[in-house]
Amino acid sequence: MGREKRYSEMNEYELNQEIASLRDKARKAEQMGMVSELAVYERKVAMAKSYMLNPDDFKPGEIYGIDGDPGSYFKIDYMNGVFAWGARLHGDGREEALPISLLLKLEQNQSN
């Protein structure tokens, strides 16, 4: 019995297949009222989507919106793989890591 592939080992096609499967599982969990299981699948989708993005497109010092959290903003301190480390603006100042798929580019970040 082989081990499951890590997202970092998957190609774009495999990642899309995984995302479709996770979304289906999330939909079923939601229909059954399994809130915590739904949250786990949604987080896995965000992780898989992050591996389809280029971490070099996300710059320390820039501010991004947070997908699924309107009105919240995140300032990147540094990158580590597909995770952006930093803090939410107007939050408690604690450092946290977000998968880059949850970060939304703001107009002022796009100077090119």
MDTraj code that builds the backbone (N, CA, C; nanometers):
import mdtraj as md
import numpy as np

residues = "MET GLY ARG GLU LYS ARG TYR SER GLU MET ASN GLU TYR GLU LEU ASN GLN GLU ILE ALA SER LEU ARG ASP LYS ALA ARG LYS ALA GLU GLN MET GLY MET VAL SER GLU LEU ALA VAL TYR GLU ARG LYS VAL ALA MET ALA LYS SER TYR MET LEU ASN PRO ASP ASP PHE LYS PRO GLY GLU ILE TYR GLY ILE ASP GLY ASP PRO GLY SER TYR PHE LYS ILE ASP TYR MET ASN GLY VAL PHE ALA TRP GLY ALA ARG LEU HIS GLY ASP GLY ARG GLU GLU ALA LEU PRO ILE SER LEU LEU LEU LYS LEU GLU GLN ASN GLN SER ASN".split()
xyz = np.array([
    [0.0843, -0.1177, 0.0000],
    [0.0000, 0.0000, 0.0000],
    [0.0890, 0.1243, 0.0000],
    [0.0740, 0.2088, -0.1011],
    [0.1561, 0.3292, -0.1143],
    [0.1026, 0.4422, -0.0290],
    [0.1915, 0.5330, 0.0009],
    [0.1489, 0.6492, 0.0787],
    [0.0835, 0.7509, -0.0138],
    [0.0010, 0.8350, 0.0459],
    [-0.0611, 0.9420, -0.0325],
    [0.0446, 1.0442, -0.0696],
    [0.0294, 1.1022, -0.1874],
    [0.1223, 1.2064, -0.2311],
    [0.0981, 1.3337, -0.1518],
    [0.2053, 1.4043, -0.1248],
    [0.1931, 1.5371, -0.0649],
    [0.1490, 1.6332, -0.1742],
    [0.0850, 1.7418, -0.1349],
    [0.0440, 1.8419, -0.2335],
    [0.1653, 1.8944, -0.3098],
    [0.2778, 1.9072, -0.2419],
    [0.3993, 1.9587, -0.3062],
    [0.4530, 1.8635, -0.4127],
    [0.4102, 1.7385, -0.4096],
    [0.4546, 1.6389, -0.5081],
    [0.3569, 1.6244, -0.6246],
    [0.2421, 1.6886, -0.6154],
    [0.1390, 1.6750, -0.7187],
    [0.1577, 1.7777, -0.8294],
    [0.1179, 1.7377, -0.9513],
    [0.1165, 1.8344, -1.0614],
    [-0.0185, 1.9062, -1.0605],
    [-0.0340, 2.0028, -1.1495],
    [-0.1556, 2.0851, -1.1491],
    [-0.2817, 2.0016, -1.1707],
    [-0.2749, 1.9036, -1.2601],
    [-0.3906, 1.8178, -1.2860],
    [-0.4301, 1.7422, -1.1585],
    [-0.3299, 1.6840, -1.0912],
    [-0.3574, 1.6086, -0.9684],
    [-0.4134, 1.6998, -0.8592],
    [-0.3607, 1.8197, -0.8500],
    [-0.4125, 1.9148, -0.7511],
    [-0.5578, 1.9502, -0.7805],
    [-0.5904, 1.9721, -0.9072],
    [-0.7297, 2.0020, -0.9439],
    [-0.8217, 1.8857, -0.9103],
    [-0.7752, 1.7625, -0.9332],
    [-0.8542, 1.6443, -0.8982],
    [-0.8767, 1.6368, -0.7472],
    [-0.7713, 1.6628, -0.6718],
    [-0.7800, 1.6608, -0.5258],
    [-0.8764, 1.7681, -0.4753],
    [-0.8681, 1.8876, -0.5322],
    [-0.9569, 1.9971, -0.4920],
    [-1.1022, 1.9609, -0.5200],
    [-1.1291, 1.9014, -0.6366],
    [-1.2661, 1.8600, -0.6699],
    [-1.3166, 1.7563, -0.5700],
    [-1.2318, 1.6605, -0.5359],
    [-1.2689, 1.5569, -0.4393],
    [-1.2955, 1.6177, -0.3012],
    [-1.2086, 1.7086, -0.2583],
    [-1.2264, 1.7727, -0.1274],
    [-1.3528, 1.8578, -0.1232],
    [-1.3814, 1.9268, -0.2327],
    [-1.5039, 2.0085, -0.2371],
    [-1.6276, 1.9206, -0.2277],
    [-1.6230, 1.8033, -0.2914],
    [-1.7352, 1.7100, -0.2842],
    [-1.7535, 1.6610, -0.1401],
    [-1.6428, 1.6264, -0.0752],
    [-1.6493, 1.5821, 0.0646],
    [-1.7003, 1.6950, 0.1544],
    [-1.6585, 1.8178, 0.1261],
    [-1.7029, 1.9331, 0.2050],
    [-1.8532, 1.9536, 0.1890],
    [-1.9006, 1.9399, 0.0659],
    [-2.0443, 1.9569, 0.0396],
    [-2.1246, 1.8529, 0.1172],
    [-2.0766, 1.7280, 0.1162],
    [-2.1457, 1.6208, 0.1888],
    [-2.1431, 1.6462, 0.3395],
    [-2.0292, 1.6921, 0.3901],
    [-2.0179, 1.7220, 0.5337],
    [-2.1145, 1.8337, 0.5720],
    [-2.1257, 1.9345, 0.4849],
    [-2.2172, 2.0461, 0.5115],
    [-2.3616, 1.9973, 0.5137],
    [-2.3965, 1.9111, 0.4190],
    [-2.5334, 1.8584, 0.4128],
    [-2.5678, 1.7774, 0.5371],
    [-2.4661, 1.7117, 0.5945],
    [-2.4889, 1.6291, 0.7131],
    [-2.4734, 1.7094, 0.8420],
    [-2.4462, 1.8402, 0.8298],
    [-2.4339, 1.9251, 0.9476],
    [-2.3060, 1.9040, 1.0262],
    [-2.2039, 1.8490, 0.9615],
    [-2.0762, 1.8218, 1.0282],
    [-1.9847, 1.9434, 1.0102],
    [-2.0036, 2.0427, 1.0956],
    [-1.9382, 2.1723, 1.0814],
    [-1.7862, 2.1621, 1.0914],
    [-1.7357, 2.0881, 1.1886],
    [-1.5900, 2.0802, 1.2048],
    [-1.5256, 2.0063, 1.0877],
    [-1.5919, 1.9033, 1.0377],
    [-1.5392, 1.8302, 0.9221],
    [-1.5397, 1.9196, 0.7982],
    [-1.6439, 1.9997, 0.7826],
    [-1.6514, 2.0953, 0.6718],
    [-1.5325, 2.1911, 0.6779],
    [-1.5015, 2.2421, 0.7957],
    [-1.3892, 2.3357, 0.8118],
    [-1.2566, 2.2704, 0.7742],
    [-1.2398, 2.1434, 0.8092],
    [-1.1166, 2.0711, 0.7743],
    [-1.1032, 2.0603, 0.6233],
    [-1.2102, 2.0235, 0.5543],
    [-1.2043, 2.0112, 0.4081],
    [-1.1801, 2.1465, 0.3416],
    [-1.2424, 2.2513, 0.3934],
    [-1.2205, 2.3850, 0.3370],
    [-1.0750, 2.4273, 0.3532],
    [-1.0139, 2.3929, 0.4661],
    [-0.8730, 2.4266, 0.4897],
    [-0.7829, 2.3462, 0.3961],
    [-0.8187, 2.2200, 0.3726],
    [-0.7398, 2.1378, 0.2803],
    [-0.7485, 2.1915, 0.1377],
    [-0.8653, 2.2400, 0.0981],
    [-0.8805, 2.3007, -0.0347],
    [-0.7883, 2.4225, -0.0451],
    [-0.7873, 2.5058, 0.0576],
    [-0.7011, 2.6247, 0.0577],
    [-0.5541, 2.5847, 0.0461],
    [-0.5154, 2.4795, 0.1156],
    [-0.3764, 2.4326, 0.1083],
    [-0.3428, 2.3838, -0.0322],
    [-0.4300, 2.3015, -0.0899],
    [-0.4046, 2.2482, -0.2239],
    [-0.3963, 2.3614, -0.3265],
    [-0.4850, 2.4596, -0.3147],
    [-0.4830, 2.5740, -0.4074],
    [-0.3532, 2.6531, -0.3949],
    [-0.2969, 2.6582, -0.2753],
    [-0.1724, 2.7322, -0.2536],
    [-0.0579, 2.6754, -0.3364],
    [-0.0592, 2.5446, -0.3566],
    [0.0473, 2.4805, -0.4336],
    [0.0342, 2.5054, -0.5833],
    [-0.0745, 2.5682, -0.6254],
    [-0.0916, 2.6044, -0.7659],
    [-0.0521, 2.7502, -0.7893],
    [-0.0101, 2.8183, -0.6837],
    [0.0315, 2.9588, -0.6929],
    [0.1830, 2.9688, -0.6767],
    [0.2384, 3.0803, -0.7194],
    [0.3818, 3.1042, -0.7068],
    [0.4082, 3.1882, -0.5816],
    [0.4748, 3.1308, -0.4812],
    [0.5030, 3.2070, -0.3589],
    [0.5823, 3.3353, -0.3849],
    [0.6593, 3.3391, -0.4937],
    [0.7376, 3.4591, -0.5253],
    [0.6494, 3.5780, -0.5609],
    [0.5212, 3.5538, -0.5900],
    [0.4278, 3.6620, -0.6215],
    [0.3795, 3.7347, -0.4957],
    [0.4121, 3.6811, -0.3787],
    [0.3685, 3.7381, -0.2513],
    [0.4905, 3.7971, -0.1816],
    [0.4848, 3.9267, -0.1536],
    [0.6028, 4.0003, -0.1073],
    [0.5923, 4.0442, 0.0388],
    [0.6990, 4.0180, 0.1162],
    [0.7032, 4.0702, 0.2532],
    [0.6883, 4.2221, 0.2528],
    [0.6151, 4.2726, 0.3505],
    [0.5908, 4.4160, 0.3614],
    [0.4624, 4.4599, 0.2942],
    [0.4082, 4.3761, 0.2057],
    [0.2834, 4.4122, 0.1377],
    [0.1628, 4.3679, 0.2199],
    [0.0512, 4.4340, 0.1927],
    [-0.0736, 4.4069, 0.2643],
    [-0.1718, 4.3419, 0.1681],
    [-0.2399, 4.2397, 0.2165],
    [-0.3345, 4.1633, 0.1357],
    [-0.4677, 4.1529, 0.2089],
    [-0.5752, 4.1376, 0.1322],
    [-0.7031, 4.1040, 0.1909],
    [-0.7019, 3.9560, 0.2265],
    [-0.7978, 3.9140, 0.3065],
    [-0.8074, 3.7733, 0.3456],
    [-0.9369, 3.7166, 0.2896],
    [-0.9248, 3.6158, 0.2044],
    [-1.0409, 3.5524, 0.1429],
    [-1.1292, 3.4913, 0.2518],
    [-1.2572, 3.5190, 0.2463],
    [-1.3508, 3.4651, 0.3445],
    [-1.3613, 3.5484, 0.4713],
    [-1.2871, 3.6582, 0.4773],
    [-1.2901, 3.7452, 0.5948],
    [-1.2908, 3.8912, 0.5479],
    [-1.4038, 3.9355, 0.4895],
    [-1.4110, 4.0715, 0.4333],
    [-1.3747, 4.1780, 0.5361],
    [-1.2991, 4.2770, 0.4920],
    [-1.2602, 4.3856, 0.5808],
    [-1.1375, 4.3563, 0.6645],
    [-1.0844, 4.2340, 0.6545],
    [-0.9627, 4.1987, 0.7280],
    [-0.8437, 4.2038, 0.6337],
    [-0.7318, 4.2500, 0.6866],
    [-0.6107, 4.2643, 0.6063],
    [-0.4933, 4.2003, 0.6781],
    [-0.3980, 4.1536, 0.5983],
    [-0.2839, 4.0785, 0.6494],
    [-0.1561, 4.1355, 0.5907],
    [-0.0600, 4.1687, 0.6772],
    [0.0698, 4.2186, 0.6309],
    [0.1720, 4.1062, 0.6437],
    [0.2370, 4.0749, 0.5310],
    [0.3358, 3.9670, 0.5290],
    [0.4681, 4.0161, 0.5868],
    [0.5212, 3.9401, 0.6829],
    [0.6554, 3.9663, 0.7354],
    [0.7586, 3.8846, 0.6581],
    [0.7263, 3.7566, 0.6336],
    [0.8163, 3.6717, 0.5559],
    [0.7390, 3.5533, 0.4991],
    [0.8005, 3.4895, 0.4005],
    [0.7398, 3.3740, 0.3357],
    [0.8155, 3.2480, 0.3769],
    [0.7419, 3.1380, 0.3889],
    [0.8027, 3.0073, 0.4130],
    [0.7231, 2.9074, 0.3313],
    [0.7735, 2.8740, 0.2126],
    [0.7010, 2.7856, 0.1223],
    [0.5739, 2.8532, 0.0744],
    [0.4603, 2.7846, 0.0908],
    [0.3318, 2.8408, 0.0467],
    [0.2582, 2.9104, 0.1613],
    [0.3310, 2.9383, 0.2690],
    [0.2725, 3.0098, 0.3820],
    [0.3300, 3.1502, 0.3914],
    [0.2413, 3.2452, 0.4155],
    [0.2813, 3.3829, 0.4435],
    [0.2711, 3.4019, 0.5945],
    [0.3809, 3.4436, 0.6549],
    [0.3833, 3.4706, 0.7977],
    [0.3738, 3.6201, 0.8202],
    [0.2917, 3.6592, 0.9149],
    [0.2749, 3.8005, 0.9449],
    [0.1653, 3.8186, 1.0475],
    [0.0969, 3.9316, 1.0377],
    [-0.0083, 3.9621, 1.1350],
    [-0.1240, 4.0322, 1.0656],
    [-0.2420, 4.0135, 1.1216],
    [-0.3604, 4.0837, 1.0720],
    [-0.3531, 4.2290, 1.1173],
    [-0.3889, 4.3191, 1.0283],
    [-0.3949, 4.4601, 1.0665],
    [-0.5151, 4.4792, 1.1584],
    [-0.5004, 4.5627, 1.2568],
    [-0.6068, 4.5902, 1.3547],
    [-0.6441, 4.4651, 1.4331],
    [-0.5545, 4.3667, 1.4338],
    [-0.5760, 4.2463, 1.5142],
    [-0.5008, 4.2603, 1.6452],
    [-0.4711, 4.1474, 1.7067],
    [-0.4015, 4.1517, 1.8358],
    [-0.2494, 4.1524, 1.8197],
    [-0.2026, 4.1551, 1.6945],
    [-0.0593, 4.1635, 1.6691],
    [0.0140, 4.0312, 1.6722],
    [-0.0582, 3.9229, 1.7002],
    [0.0066, 3.7917, 1.7042],
    [0.0498, 3.7483, 1.5647],
    [0.1673, 3.6873, 1.5578],
    [0.2146, 3.6335, 1.4308],
    [0.1358, 3.5068, 1.3985],
    [0.0989, 3.4939, 1.2722],
    [0.0308, 3.3733, 1.2273],
    [0.0705, 3.3456, 1.0835],
    [0.0412, 3.2248, 1.0381],
    [0.0717, 3.1861, 0.9005],
    [-0.0588, 3.1583, 0.8277],
    [-0.0683, 3.2100, 0.7052],
    [-0.1846, 3.1832, 0.6210],
    [-0.1373, 3.1205, 0.4908],
    [-0.2112, 3.0203, 0.4394],
    [-0.1793, 2.9689, 0.3063],
    [-0.1990, 3.0820, 0.2049],
    [-0.1095, 3.0915, 0.1071],
    [-0.1153, 3.2046, 0.0144],
    [-0.2438, 3.2091, -0.0667],
    [-0.3141, 3.0971, -0.0792],
    [-0.4401, 3.0990, -0.1545],
    [-0.5475, 3.1816, -0.0839],
    [-0.5292, 3.2109, 0.0442],
    [-0.6266, 3.2915, 0.1184],
    [-0.5989, 3.4408, 0.1084],
    [-0.4866, 3.4775, 0.0455],
    [-0.4499, 3.6185, 0.0360],
    [-0.4998, 3.6785, -0.0943],
    [-0.5643, 3.7936, -0.0834],
    [-0.6190, 3.8634, -0.1997],
    [-0.5352, 3.9874, -0.2264],
    [-0.4871, 3.9988, -0.3487],
    [-0.4059, 4.1158, -0.3846],
    [-0.4920, 4.2408, -0.3828],
    [-0.4357, 4.3472, -0.3278],
    [-0.5034, 4.4762, -0.3236],
    [-0.4488, 4.5635, -0.4355],
    [-0.5263, 4.6616, -0.4772],
    [-0.4857, 4.7501, -0.5873],
    [-0.3505, 4.8160, -0.5629],
    [-0.3255, 4.8646, -0.4390],
    [-0.2005, 4.9369, -0.4150],
    [-0.0785, 4.8459, -0.4231],
    [-0.0971, 4.7121, -0.4159],
    [0.0151, 4.6192, -0.4281],
    [0.0582, 4.6028, -0.5729],
    [-0.0299, 4.6357, -0.6665],
    [-0.0039, 4.6093, -0.8072],
    [0.0511, 4.7346, -0.8745],
    [0.1802, 4.7588, -0.8533],
    [0.2432, 4.8794, -0.9074],
    [0.2894, 4.8613, -1.0508],
    [0.2914, 4.7387, -1.1009],
    [0.3367, 4.7136, -1.2391],
    [0.2220, 4.7170, -1.3361],
])
top = md.Topology()
chain = top.add_chain()
for i, resn in enumerate(residues, 1):
    res = top.add_residue(resn, chain, resSeq=i)
    for name in ("N", "CA", "C"):
        top.add_atom(name, md.element.get_by_symbol(name[0]), res)
traj = md.Trajectory(xyz[None], top)
